[in-house]
């Protein structure tokens, strides 16, 4: 009886140890897109970071408000400085969050980061209700190619493919 209990405990222990090893093989995304709202000077120092915006250092929340998972589709365009910009459409629940965030944070910046690198920031001057965000500059062709693997381009979404099949 004790041997069976020992064997069961041992196999369960090693079985649970293997689960994280299997999850560790998950392929990482090669591009991350995050958006961060400007924070206050009195926020917890561990929860904020500084980034240059408009020639001066500003403080932003470390936790992102939007990520790649919140993006429904995107369109890329050539920026004036030779880099690329992105027009991003958020999914329904993220678009609702965007409306709430922009309504409650006027005159603050929303910082866009790609792969942990600050690329652009926009000053919130009114509530955004259409669920669209624009990164005006700072992305490159390789980042757009990697984003293509994760998110459809505008006009090429899942709903558009269904219409073609019917």
Backbone as a ProteinNet text record, in pm:
[ID]
protein_1_A
[PRIMARY]
XXXXXXXXXXXXXXXXXXXXXXXXXXXXXXXXXXXXXXXXXXXXXXXXXXXXXXXXXXXXXXXXXXXXXXXXXXXXXXXXXXXXXXXXXXXXXXXXXXXXXXXXXXXXXXXXXXXXXXXXXXXXXXXXXXXXXXXXXXXXXXXXXXXXXXXXXXXXXXXXXXXXXX
[TERTIARY]
82.3	0	86.5	189.7	278.4	356.7	392.8	466.1	378.6	252.2	161.1	144.5	126.5	110.8	237.1	352.7	479.4	494.4	461.7	472.7	376.7	255.7	157.5	204.1	255.2	305.4	423.8	514.1	632.4	595	505.3	466.4	388.3	306.3	232.7	328.1	427.6	525.2	601.4	653.9	729.5	638.6	515.5	419.3	393.4	378.3	355.2	480	596.4	719.9	738.8	683.4	697.6	605.5	495.4	400.2	465.3	538.6	604	706.8	770.3	868	800.1	680.3	606.6	563.3	520.3	477.9	596.8	714.7	834.2	872	820.9	850.6	765.2	677.5	590.5	674.2	640.6	714.4	679.1	780.5	757	729.4	644.5	619.6	745.2	774.2	894	867.4	742.8	710.2	606.1	627	528.1	492.6	366	316.8	238.7	278.1	208.8	184.6	81.3	48.2	40.2	99.6	108.9	60.3	-24.1	-76.1	22.2	28.7	116	72	169	142.3	170.9	152.7	181.4	315.6	375.7	503.2	491.4	373.1	356.1	314.9	312.3	282.5	399.3	371.4	472.1	590	711.6	828.3	852.7	808.5	826.2	726.6	623.3	517.4	521.7	629.5	640.4	778.1	788.7	917.6	917.9	1036.8	1049.6	1079	1025.5	1052.7	1053.5	1139.6	1143.9	1025.2	955.1	842.9	851	857.3	858.6	977	1091.6	1211.1	1225.3	1133.6	1148.3	1107.8	1159.4	1128.9	990.7	909.2	776.8	767.3	674.2	657.1	533.9	549.5	440.7	423.5	303.8	275.8	347.9	407.8	479.9	382.1	268.2	168.7	103.4	99.5	43.6	-108.8	-165.8	-311.2	-364.9	-283.6	-322	-199.9	-223.3	-115.4	-157.4	-72	-101.7	-231.9	-260.6	-383.6	-510.5	-498	-613.5	-635.6	-544.7	-552.7	-637.9	-737.8	-823.7	-757.1	-710.4	-637.9	-555.8	-474.1	-389.8	-361.8	-321.9	-276.2	-145.1	-49.3	80.4	85.4	160.8	178.9	318.5	366.5	499	490.4	578.3	582.3	672.3	661.9	740.6	890.5	931	1073.9	1135.7	1059.8	1111	1079	1038.6	996.5	851.4	788.2	648.8	562.8	437.1	338.1	232.7	150.5	45.5	-87.1	-192.3	-328.6	-383.5	-412.3	-452.5	-599.3	-674.2	-812.8	-816.9	-873.2	-880.9	-1005	-998.1	-1114.1	-1217.6	-1339.1	-1451.3	-1425.9	-1382	-1360.6	-1245.1	-1142.5	-1030	-1071.7	-1159.3	-1209.6	-1290	-1365	-1440.1	-1344.4	-1237.8	-1135.8	-1068.8	-1041.1	-979.1	-1068.7	-1198.1	-1291.9	-1290	-1287	-1284.8	-1152.9	-1041.9	-910.3	-894.9	-935.8	-920.1	-1018.3	-1131.8	-1227.8	-1178.2	-1107.2	-1064.3	-921.3	-849.7	-710	-681.3	-758.4	-728.3	-595.1	-529.1	-401.4	-288.7	-299.5	-191.1	-149.1	-30.6	20.6	-9	-29.5	-39.3	82.6	171	297.8	283.6	329.3	333.1	474.5	484.9	615.5	611.1	719.4	733.1	859.8	843.5	955	1026.2	949.2	1004.6	1070.9	1060.9	1124	1016.7	1026.7	929.5	941	829.3	833.6	756.3	646.9	565.1	472.5	430.1	334.8	235.4	112.5	8.1	-55	-79.3	-145.9	-295.9	-357.4	-502	-571.6	-643.6	-714.7	-866.1	-913	-1056.4	-1075.9	-1197.2	-1229	-1224.2	-1163.9	-1158	-1264.5	-1364	-1476.7	-1479.9	-1391.7	-1395.4	-1302.5	-1227.2	-1141.3	-1016.3	-975.2	-857.1	-744.1	-624.4	-502.8	-405.5	-328.3	-230.6	-91.5	0.5	142.8	193.2	226.2	256.7	392.8	485.9	621.4	694.2	810	898.4	902.3	815.5	821.3	901.5	952	1028.3	962.5	1012.2	951.9	956.2	1063.8	1075.1	968.8	947	844.6	705.6	681.7	551.9	534.7	640.4	633.8	601.5	662.9	635.8	494.1	447	310.2	208.5	242.8	156	128.6	223.1	206.4	108.7	85.9	1.8	-136.2	-144	-266.5	-295	-421.1	-451.1	-442	-418.6	-421.1	-566.3	-589.3	-724.2	-777.8	-902.5	-963.4	-935.3	-852.1	-819.4	-850.2	-947.1	-980.5	-1056.1	-1090.3	-1161.6	-1299	-1369	-1501.8	-1495.6	-1390.5	-1375.6	-1355.2	-1279.9	-1256.1	-1384.7	-1471.9	-1599.4	-1684.8	-1683.8	-1762.8	-1715.2	-1585.3	-1530.5	-1572.1	-1585.1	-1620.1	-1766	-1850.9	-1994.7	-2035.3
-119.1	0	125.1	124.5	240.2	259.4	147.2	156.9	221.2	181.7	240.3	389.6	427.2	568.1	646	585.6	650.3	665.7	559.8	564.3	667.7	673.2	770.3	912.8	935.8	1068.5	1107.6	1013.9	1040.3	1072.2	993.6	1018.1	1148.8	1179.9	1306.4	1425	1413.2	1521.6	1545.4	1439.6	1456.4	1494.8	1450.8	1490.3	1639.6	1696.2	1839.9	1920	1862.1	1931.9	1940.9	1845.2	1845.7	1946.8	1982.1	2075.7	2209.8	2273.2	2398.9	2382	2264.9	2241.9	2242.3	2187.7	2189.3	2330.9	2406.6	2544.2	2631.5	2594.6	2671.8	2665.2	2567.7	2555	2643.8	2721.6	2810	2912.2	2930.8	3024.3	3167	3249.3	3388.5	3473.3	3574.1	3669	3751.8	3781	3858.4	4007.9	4047.2	4189.5	4210.1	4312.9	4351.7	4497.7	4526.7	4663.9	4692.2	4796.2	4832.7	4982.8	5021	5162	5188.6	5299.9	5334.2	5476.6	5496.7	5629.7	5702.7	5833.1	5914.9	5903.8	5895	5877.8	6007.6	6002.6	6116.7	6096.8	6206.7	6200.5	6125.8	6126.6	6063.1	5915.8	5858.2	5715.7	5632.4	5507.4	5414.9	5408.1	5436.4	5436.6	5303.6	5193.2	5063.1	5041.4	5123.2	5105	5208.1	5285.1	5388.8	5383.7	5447.2	5462	5594.4	5640.6	5766.6	5739.9	5827.5	5819.6	5961.6	5986.9	6120.9	6145.3	6255.9	6296.3	6446.8	6489.2	6632.3	6705.3	6640.1	6704.4	6706	6641.4	6634.3	6496.3	6459.1	6328.9	6333.5	6236.3	6224	6087.8	6076.7	5954.1	5879.2	5748	5663.8	5542.2	5486.2	5364.5	5246.8	5164.8	5047.5	4944.4	4926.4	4832.9	4892.9	4815.7	4867.9	4869	4968	4977.9	4895.9	4881.3	4803.3	4727.3	4605.8	4522.5	4468.1	4383.8	4321.9	4242.3	4182.3	4101.9	4185.4	4315.8	4405.1	4456.7	4425.9	4479.3	4388.6	4447.5	4374.9	4368.3	4481.9	4487.5	4615.6	4627.6	4746.8	4776.9	4899.7	4941.9	5016.7	4991	5059.1	5168.5	5274.4	5383.1	5441.4	5505.4	5568.4	5699.4	5717.8	5841.1	5943.7	6068	6176.3	6158.7	6091.5	6076	5951.7	5880.2	5761.2	5631.6	5640.5	5520.7	5490.3	5400.6	5367	5402.9	5428.4	5450.5	5341.8	5332	5230.2	5292.4	5255.2	5286.4	5156.9	5157.7	5037.1	5045.9	4940	4929.2	4830.2	4872.9	4788	4699.8	4586.1	4498.6	4568.2	4516.4	4579.4	4620	4525.8	4558.9	4656.9	4646.8	4740.4	4879.5	4885.8	5015.4	5084.6	5007.1	5062.9	5115.7	5040.5	5087.6	5214.8	5221.3	5340.8	5462.5	5446.5	5557.3	5603.3	5509.6	5545.1	5612	5557.7	5613.6	5754.1	5774.1	5906.8	6007.8	5961.2	6052.9	6100.1	6013.5	6046.5	6100	6104.3	6150.2	6257.2	6365.7	6470.2	6538.1	6587.8	6659.3	6571.5	6441.9	6348.4	6280.6	6223.9	6154.4	6005.1	5945	5800.5	5758.7	5681.1	5642.1	5507.5	5500	5374.3	5319	5190.2	5124	4999	4975.6	4853.6	4783.5	4659.2	4580.2	4653.2	4721.3	4790.8	4923.3	4967.4	5092	5198.1	5312.7	5419.9	5469.4	5467.4	5510.3	5638.5	5660.3	5778.6	5800.2	5923.9	5956.4	6057.7	6047.8	6140.4	6204.2	6333.3	6406.2	6381.8	6341	6316.7	6450.9	6492.1	6619.3	6601.6	6479.6	6450.7	6299.9	6260.1	6118.4	6052.3	5934.4	5857.5	5749.1	5759.1	5665.5	5567	5583.9	5494.4	5373.4	5363.9	5248.3	5244.9	5358.6	5363	5440.9	5385.9	5450.3	5464.6	5572.3	5594.6	5607.5	5532.1	5552.3	5624.4	5750.2	5833.4	5804.4	5750.4	5728.1	5629.3	5583.8	5507.4	5357.2	5300.9	5156	5127.7	5005.6	4970	4852.5	4821.8	4718.6	4580.7	4548.3	4418.4	4402.7	4507.6	4502.5	4485.1	4548.2	4534.1	4391.8	4332.9	4193.8	4098.5	4120.3	4035.4	4057.4	4180.8	4210.3	4145.4	4134.6	4066.9	3922.1	3858.1	3718.6	3705.1	3815.1	3811	3872.3	3975	4054.4	4075.9	4063.7	4088.8	4237	4263.5	4400.5	4445.7	4573.6	4628.6	4585.4	4540.9	4495.6	4350.4	4283.5	4143	4057.8	4100	4030.6	3902.3	3835.4	3707.9	3723.7	3833.7	3855.1	3871.3	3933	3952.7	3818.7	3727.3	3596	3514.8	3528.9	3457.2	3500.7	3630.8	3682.3	3624	3602.8	3549.3	3404.3	3326.8	3185.5	3165.6	3260.2	3242.8	3277.7
0	0	0	86.5	93.5	-36	-100.3	-226.4	-333.9	-337.5	-436.6	-412.1	-287.3	-252.6	-287.5	-258.5	-291.5	-443.2	-517.3	-663.2	-721.5	-668.5	-715.4	-686.6	-567.3	-530.1	-617.3	-639.3	-720.1	-864.9	-923.1	-1062.2	-1075.7	-977.2	-981.1	-971.6	-884.8	-868.4	-997.7	-1057.5	-1181.4	-1297.5	-1294.3	-1397.5	-1394.8	-1275	-1262.9	-1297.7	-1273.1	-1307.9	-1458.7	-1532.3	-1677.9	-1745.3	-1682.1	-1742.8	-1774.7	-1681.9	-1718.2	-1829.8	-1836.1	-1941.7	-2078.1	-2086.3	-2212	-2247.7	-2149.2	-2174.3	-2211.2	-2164.1	-2194.3	-2341.1	-2413.8	-2555.3	-2643.3	-2581.9	-2659	-2734.8	-2861	-2944.3	-2905.4	-2881.4	-2843.6	-2966.1	-2948.8	-3055.6	-3077.4	-3203.6	-3234.3	-3235	-3214.5	-3206.7	-3097.1	-3017.8	-2917.6	-2940.6	-2930.9	-2942	-2814.7	-2742.1	-2618.9	-2615.9	-2542.9	-2523.7	-2374.1	-2331.2	-2189.6	-2167.6	-2066	-2034.1	-1942.6	-1957.1	-1873.1	-1727.4	-1638.7	-1495.2	-1420.6	-1289.3	-1202.1	-1133.3	-1090.8	-1018.8	-886.5	-826	-695.3	-704.7	-825.1	-839.5	-786.7	-756.1	-705.2	-803	-757.5	-847.1	-918.8	-859.8	-923.6	-1037.2	-1042.5	-1141.3	-1253.6	-1261.9	-1364.5	-1430.8	-1546.6	-1614.5	-1689	-1723.2	-1795.7	-1942.5	-2028.2	-2171.5	-2227.2	-2326.6	-2385.3	-2477.7	-2455	-2539.7	-2558.3	-2682.5	-2709.8	-2649.6	-2643.5	-2592.4	-2441.5	-2370.8	-2224.8	-2174.6	-2060	-2000.7	-1935.8	-1968.2	-1907.8	-1840.2	-1747.6	-1669.5	-1720.2	-1740.7	-1790.4	-1700.5	-1702.1	-1625.5	-1689.3	-1606.9	-1656.3	-1715.5	-1651.6	-1703.9	-1827.6	-1934.1	-2058.6	-2053.2	-2120.2	-2129.1	-2246	-2351.3	-2469	-2519.1	-2571.4	-2625.3	-2761.6	-2819.7	-2949.2	-2942.1	-2828.8	-2814.4	-2829	-2808.4	-2819.1	-2961.3	-3052.6	-3188.8	-3276.2	-3339.5	-3434	-3570.6	-3621	-3747.2	-3752	-3855.8	-3867.8	-4014	-4039.7	-4171.9	-4152.5	-4239.2	-4232.6	-4338.3	-4309.3	-4405.8	-4389.5	-4494.7	-4492.6	-4416	-4318.1	-4239.3	-4308.1	-4265.6	-4324.8	-4305.2	-4197.5	-4168.5	-4232.9	-4316.5	-4383.2	-4311.3	-4186	-4113.3	-4152.7	-4080.5	-4107	-3987	-4014.6	-3911.2	-3919.4	-3817	-3811.9	-3771.3	-3840.6	-3798.6	-3741.3	-3612.9	-3540.7	-3502.4	-3531.4	-3487.3	-3372.2	-3260.5	-3141.9	-3145.3	-3076.9	-3060.8	-2973.4	-2970.7	-2900.9	-2757.5	-2673.6	-2532.4	-2514.1	-2596.6	-2588.3	-2636	-2735.9	-2783.3	-2673.8	-2597.1	-2484.1	-2377.7	-2349.2	-2254.3	-2303.5	-2434.2	-2491.4	-2472	-2494.2	-2474	-2328.5	-2235.6	-2093.3	-2054.5	-2102.2	-2068.7	-2124.5	-2248.7	-2308.9	-2251	-2201.6	-2138.6	-2002.3	-1931.8	-1794.9	-1785.8	-1897.1	-1895.1	-2000.2	-2002.5	-2101.7	-2068.7	-2171.9	-2158.9	-2104.7	-2123.4	-2091.3	-2221.2	-2218.9	-2336.6	-2329.1	-2445.5	-2460.8	-2542.8	-2481.5	-2542.9	-2612.6	-2737.6	-2812.2	-2806.4	-2775.4	-2770.5	-2857.5	-2929.4	-3008.5	-2962	-2920.4	-2866.4	-2753.2	-2668.5	-2553.2	-2584.5	-2708.5	-2752.3	-2774.4	-2707.5	-2731.8	-2875.8	-2949.1	-3088.8	-3114.3	-3041.2	-3066.2	-2947.1	-2930.4	-2824.2	-2878.9	-2833.3	-2876.5	-2753.7	-2762.8	-2655.7	-2666.5	-2557.5	-2555.9	-2541.2	-2645.3	-2639.4	-2635.4	-2665.8	-2657.2	-2646.5	-2616.1	-2603.8	-2741.4	-2747.9	-2872.3	-2864.2	-2949.8	-2943.9	-3060.3	-3159	-3275.3	-3262.6	-3152.1	-3129.3	-3215	-3268.1	-3354.8	-3288.2	-3297.5	-3248.1	-3364.2	-3364.3	-3470.4	-3409.4	-3464.1	-3437.7	-3562	-3548.7	-3665.2	-3725.8	-3647.2	-3699.3	-3608.8	-3657.5	-3570.9	-3590.1	-3671.8	-3693.5	-3820.3	-3832	-3951.9	-4023.9	-4142.5	-4226.9	-4161	-4090.9	-4025.2	-3916.1	-3837.9	-3732.7	-3793.4	-3906.1	-3973.1	-4025.8	-4081.1	-4128.4	-4013.6	-3898.6	-3782.4	-3730.1	-3734	-3690.4	-3783.5	-3912.3	-4009.6	-3969.9	-3901	-3859.2	-3742.7	-3670.8	-3551.2	-3570.7	-3654.4	-3667.6	-3815.9	-3858.3	-4000.1	-4035.8	-4162	-4212.7	-4224.2	-4220.1	-4236.5	-4372.5	-4374.2	-4498.6	-4530.3	-4450.1	-4474.1	-4352.2	-4271.8	-4148	-4171.8	-4063.5	-4069.9	-4133.7	-4103.6	-4159.6	-4311	-4361.9	-4505.7	-4574.8	-4511.5	-4569.5	-4575.9	-4476.7	-4476.7	-4594.6	-4625.6	-4736.7	-4869.5	-4884.6	-5008.3	-5029	-4919.9	-4929.3	-4967.1	-4933.5	-4957.3	-5096.3
[MASK]
++++++++++++++++++++++++++++++++++++++++++++++++++++++++++++++++++++++++++++++++++++++++++++++++++++++++++++++++++++++++++++++++++++++++++++++++++++++++++++++++++++++

